[in-house]
Every structure is written in structure tokens, then in C-alpha cells.
Amino acid sequence: MKKVFILPLLLLSYNKGYCQQWSANTTPTYPELIAHLQQLDKQHREIQLYNMGSSDYGLPIYLCVINGDKDSLKTFIKARNNTTILINNAIHAGEPDGVNASLLWLEQWISAGKPTKNRDGQDLPVIAFIPAYNVGGMMNRSSKSRANQNGPEAYGFRGSAKNLDLNRDFIKMDAVNSFTFARIFHALDPDIFIDNHVSNGADYPYTLTYISSMKERLAPSMQMLTYESCIPILREHCQIENFELFPYVELKGATPESGIVAFNDLPRYAMGYASLFHSLSFTVETHMLKAFPQRVQATLSFMNSMIAYAIGHSQEIETARTAAKDWAKNQTIFAYNYQLDEKQVDQIRFKGYEAIYPEHPITGLKQLGYDQKQPYEKYIPYYNHYQAKDSTSVPKYYIVGGQEQALIERLESNQIELTRITASSIKTIEVSSFIVKDYKAPSKPYEGHFKLQNLQVDKQLITLELKPGDILIACNQDKANFIHAVLQPLAEDSYLTWNFFDSYLQQKEYFSPYVFKEQIAEILAAQPKLKEAYDTRKRLDVKFANDEWEQLYFIYKNSPYFEPSFMRLPVYEVY
Ligand SMILES: [Zn+2]
């Protein structure tokens, strides 16, 4: 008898100590965090800690799962078949609010007796959190890298071991972390995804703001679920938890008074990536000037509100996700290049601080500040609508050249269904081929890439000779949105823009003018249309008429001597 009583008592006092610790102005180091979770995993059958793979630092990335299956091997099956929330912490390791909030949630859940049902008998979802995703950033600890942030005392760095911002890496996958994330994500197929951050920017009274996925990019059922069901209910739950939920303050101009803008969650970001797979996705941004313990409490409240929503609306969430997957599978048009619609403006009631411009005693200049002694509450413009500027019809299949191993590895790690062409498969096929006509590259790198911009791409029908190892990707699959987002060359985060095909943008062979000019008579005789075009241009373009190289290159480029692979992408559409 004694033992039964002693254990919970010990547990309670042990928890209390930790609760106080996680509520203070400190956050654990990576080794402390993992050691603590390993201890919980040992003590509680209901808490499972998994090593999910490496990070670019070399240490593992873990996943902590609450309310999984008793048989830990079946936990991921349970997650995929039931309502599941995935929470990602410390992708920016200088923003560890989610780390502490998750630990507090665990301690409180243990103290409450680890309930897996609420009072009405409804089930707790499977709750999974990545204790700290940016392992390299966690290991690079200081008290200075977040210049404007109010605590904790010490914290990690934004960049990963490779100095990458992991929250831009979900498509290009330069960090090993991104492959581990894909493994975690697809093993769980989370219904809800939360990425925890701390903001920078304007000063205002809200402790926590949220970013939800751009509604125009979502499947209709997920748009309804996010904006008609989830957000209004979260707002109510948060009010009960005693704080006001407000959208992220992304400024249109210099201050909030000139309006705020809904965030365009491109696929490169964690939540944009999760949205491609129809997870109900949120980024949480606590406000950097609020004290760390207060920010942690707000993050915990948001988490509690989301769990409460998941418990009460599990069926609705599952139904919406199934409908979204069907929608993606049967899509005939893929829209991209979303731009803010500046003409369609809503109004939103905002609590702010008056912007002031005092002269600084050192710089001697009048610069923007916010006066907390002058709070206001008023309607401000809310730019909350986007429009897709481009779209394309969806092919039946894509074909990708088997030589594109880095690309294929990324498709496979995202569990895209694909078929490899074998020696006995079909030999030739009519395809639509992408030819790059023009592009610009920036002069400075962005996240390790000279990401291509201002792209112009033409399509050309050709007969393609397939080779063993080439891959065939059917578009009627659940994950079609990911496929289009990376393979459609003009999509915002396509593999073309992220430099996967740069080698095709360089010509490999040229000619020696003194030899080639002896061949042009024969070429022009064999191609009367080319001769006509050449003659016309020579007649109308004085510069051309006086430039031998220009003339020879024009004929060369339009002759059979010119390499067909130049500017042609190794990605093809089959209609
Ligand atoms: Zn962040």
C-alpha cells in the first residue's frame, strides 16, 4: 500500500520542481532537454521518445509522442489513423518558447494523472512534439544573438550547423534536418501542425500572434476548416485561457496603422510545407519584448486551445483532410505565383501603441519608436486576400530524368509514389518539354542558393526516348500539391528556382567561325525557312548585318549542330 502512495507523491514533488524551472527565465540546453525527456520516457509508458534521424550538427533529432500505442512500434500507425498534432520547437533555436511550453504541458499532464479522455469521454489526440529541431542552433548557445528579445537568459542561434535558416529549407532540403523532418512528418501524417517562434518587429500589447495558411492556396475543405471552424473556436478557447488571439503583425508600411498583411506561407516554410499535405497549419509568434515566462505561458495556452479544438472536432478535421486529399488528387488546374490583392482590403480592430519619432541623444536623428504610455484601439487595414497570377493544366504524369538523383531522393523522402522505367518498359513517348527562355540570378546568395528569378519558360512537344532509371510520377495521388509545387518550373519554390537544374542552363559545345562559315551555305540550302528568317533579319537589323559572329551563331543555334539539351529541363509532362 505504502508504495502506491509514495510514488505519486514523489512524482508530484519532482514535477513541481521542474514546473518552476520551465516557468523561469531559463531554457534547457540540448543535452539537458534530451536527458530529461529520456527520463520521462523511462518513467511513463504513455510518453515515448524516438530518435528520428540525424541533424546537420551530427546529433539526433528526437520526437516525443504522448498517447501513442502501448506497443511503441504501432504508435505511428495510430498517429496516421487518428487525430494527431505535431508541434515543432526551436527551428530558430534563439526562440525556445515552445521548448519550455511543451515541457510544462508534459509536467501538467503527468500531474493530472495522464488523462487520455476528457470529461465527456472524448479522446485525447496523439500529441507529438519535436523537442528542438535546430540541433546545431541549440548547441551554439549565447545570450546575445537575439538583440531585442526579453529572455531567456541563454538560448541557441537562428542558423543551423551549416548556418542555414531551417525555416526556408523544406523544399531544397540542404540540411540533413530536413530529411529527418520529412521522415517525422510522413510517419505521423499530422492533422494539425504548429511551428513555435518569437517575432521581431513592431511593439503592441499582444503576447502571441498566429499565422494561418494563405486561404487561397488551400483545398476548399481545409479553407473552411481553418477559417470557419478552427480560428473562431481557438479565439474563444484563448479568451478562456485569458489572452486575446490576434493574427501576425506583418506590416504593410512603417507602422501597424498603415495596415497589416496576411502572410504568404510558401512551401519553403514549415507551415507552407505542412499545408501542401493538407495539415491544418499554424505558426505561433510570441512577442519578443514580453518576458520569456509570459511568452511561454501564452505558447502553452495556444497549445491547450489547439488540443481542446482537436478533441472536440476530431471527426470534422478527419473529414476535411480526406476531402482535401481527394481534391488534390483530382485537380485539373494548378495555380501559382500568388500576389497580394492590394485592392481588396478588410478592416481589423487592433490594439497598438502610438508611433513616436523622438530625437535620439546619440545619433541625433528622429527615429521610429512606440510609446507604451499611449495605447490605442482602432480599426486598421487588413490585406488578407491573395490572387494567383498564373496557372497551368495538370498533366497525367511527370517524367524526370533518372540522372536527377538529388531530386528523386527528395521526392522519395516525401513518400511521393513513383515508377522507375526499366529496360523492358516503353522506349519513346510524346511529352511536353520545358525550355527556359530567360532568367535572372541575384548577385548575393539566399540560403545557400542563387535562387533564379524572372523566369520565362516555353513548352515544346517532343518525342522523348526514355532510359532505364527515369521516373514516372502520376499526378492523381494525395501528395499532388507537393509534386506540382516542386516540378512546375514557374511555381514560387520549384526545383528550377532552387538551382537544381542550373547545369542545363549552360551551353557545352560551340564552333570555330573560320570552319563553320564554310558550312552555312549547305545548312541554309537544307532549311529554306531558316534561310528566309536569316535574310529578313540581315535586311532589317543593321547591327546583325555587320556582325559575323552574331550571324553564324544565329544559324548554328537553328541548325542540327546545336545541342538540344541546352535550356531544356529534365522534367516532362505527359497529358
Ligand atoms: Zn522564428
Boltz pocket constraint, residues with backbone or C-beta under 6 A from the ligand:
constraints:
  - pocket:
      binder: B
      contacts: [[A, 92], [A, 95], [A, 196], [A, 197], [A, 198]]
      max_distance: 6.0
